[in-house]
Amino acid sequence: QVQLVESGGGLVQAGGSLRLSCAASGRTFSSYRMGWFRQAPGKEREFVSHISWNIGNTYYADSVKGRFTISRDKAKNTGYLQLNSLKPEDTAVYYCAATNYDTTTPDLYKIWGQGTQVTVSS
């Protein structure tokens, strides 16, 4: 069974940057797609981005396109989400997750990390 552990969240001023990491352990991750989601207080979990582990194809939500970059290091079994030009509305708990599908639907991601808080001050 794959386990995911996020790190890298924190407090940053608007316009700043953070890099989130998601370390996968337990078995090979090659058949999965890694996704990033976020959830702000009182709101539903929102898709941010995903990447196919083997080929590296990426997809982004319109709200983060051009500001966030997803990547992965296959040798380290770790995925990353680079957050640039951060806005206060990006404040949320960010989760990485794994799925066997090409999807943005949270329910189809069966493995989740514990989440990491990102807070952007104005």
matplotlib code that plots the C-alpha trace (Angstrom):
import matplotlib.pyplot as plt

x = [0.0, 1.3, 1.6, 1.9, 3.5, 3.4, 5.7, 6.7, 3.7, 3.9, 3.1, 4.1, 3.2, 1.2, 3.4, 5.7, 6.5, 6.5, 7.4, 5.3, 6.7, 4.9, 6.9, 5.5, 6.5, 5.3, 5.5, 6.4, 4.4, 4.9, 1.3, -0.2, -1.1, -0.3, -2.7, -2.8, -5.9, -6.7, -9.4, -10.1, -12.2, -15.9, -15.2, -15.2, -11.9, -10.7, -8.5, -5.3, -3.1, -2.0, 0.9, 1.2, 4.1, 5.6, 5.3, 5.1, 2.0, 0.5, -2.8, -3.8, -6.9, -7.5, -7.2, -3.5, -2.4, 0.8, 1.5, 1.9, 4.1, 3.8, 6.7, 8.1, 11.4, 11.0, 14.3, 13.2, 9.6, 8.6, 6.2, 6.4, 4.1, 5.8, 3.6, 4.5, 2.8, 0.7, -2.5, -4.5, -7.2, -4.6, -4.8, -5.8, -4.7, -3.0, -3.2, -1.4, -3.2, -2.8, -5.1, -5.0, -7.2, -6.8, -9.2, -9.7, -12.5, -11.4, -13.5, -11.4, -8.2, -8.0, -4.7, -4.3, -1.6, -2.3, -2.2, 0.0, -1.2, -0.4, -1.3, -0.9, -1.1, -2.1]
y = [0.0, 3.4, 6.1, 9.8, 12.4, 16.1, 18.8, 22.4, 24.4, 27.6, 31.3, 33.6, 37.1, 37.7, 37.4, 35.0, 31.3, 27.9, 24.5, 21.6, 18.0, 14.7, 11.7, 8.3, 5.1, 1.5, 0.3, 1.5, 4.5, 4.1, 3.1, 6.0, 9.6, 12.1, 14.9, 18.0, 19.3, 22.1, 22.8, 26.2, 26.6, 26.2, 25.2, 21.9, 20.2, 21.7, 20.1, 22.0, 19.9, 16.3, 14.6, 11.1, 9.5, 7.6, 10.1, 13.3, 14.7, 17.6, 19.3, 22.4, 24.1, 27.4, 29.2, 28.2, 27.9, 29.9, 30.3, 26.7, 24.0, 20.3, 17.9, 14.7, 13.0, 9.4, 8.4, 9.9, 8.8, 12.4, 14.8, 18.6, 21.5, 24.9, 27.7, 31.1, 34.5, 33.4, 35.2, 35.3, 33.2, 30.4, 29.9, 26.3, 22.9, 21.3, 17.5, 15.2, 12.1, 9.1, 7.6, 5.1, 7.3, 10.5, 12.5, 15.7, 14.1, 13.8, 10.6, 8.7, 9.4, 6.5, 7.4, 10.7, 12.4, 14.2, 17.7, 20.7, 24.3, 27.1, 30.6, 33.7, 37.0, 40.2]
z = [0.0, -0.9, 1.8, 1.1, 3.3, 2.5, 3.7, 2.8, 3.9, 5.8, 6.1, 3.2, 2.0, -1.1, -4.1, -2.4, -3.2, -1.5, -2.6, -1.4, -1.4, -1.3, -0.5, -1.6, 0.2, 0.4, -3.1, -6.6, -7.6, -11.4, -12.1, -10.3, -11.1, -8.3, -7.7, -5.5, -4.0, -1.5, 1.0, 2.5, 5.7, 4.9, 1.3, -0.6, -1.6, -4.8, -7.5, -8.2, -10.4, -11.4, -13.0, -14.6, -12.8, -15.7, -18.5, -16.6, -18.3, -16.3, -15.9, -13.9, -12.6, -14.3, -11.0, -10.6, -14.3, -14.9, -11.1, -9.9, -11.3, -10.6, -11.0, -9.7, -9.1, -9.9, -8.3, -5.0, -5.3, -4.5, -6.1, -5.9, -6.2, -6.7, -5.7, -7.1, -7.1, -4.2, -3.4, -0.1, -1.8, -2.2, 1.6, 2.3, 3.5, 0.5, 0.0, -2.3, -3.4, -5.7, -8.3, -11.2, -13.3, -15.4, -13.3, -11.3, -9.1, -5.5, -4.9, -7.5, -5.5, -3.0, -1.2, 0.5, 2.5, 5.8, 4.3, 4.8, 5.7, 3.3, 4.6, 2.4, 4.1, 2.3]

ax = plt.figure().add_subplot(projection="3d")
ax.plot(x, y, z, "-o")
ax.set_aspect("equal")
plt.show()
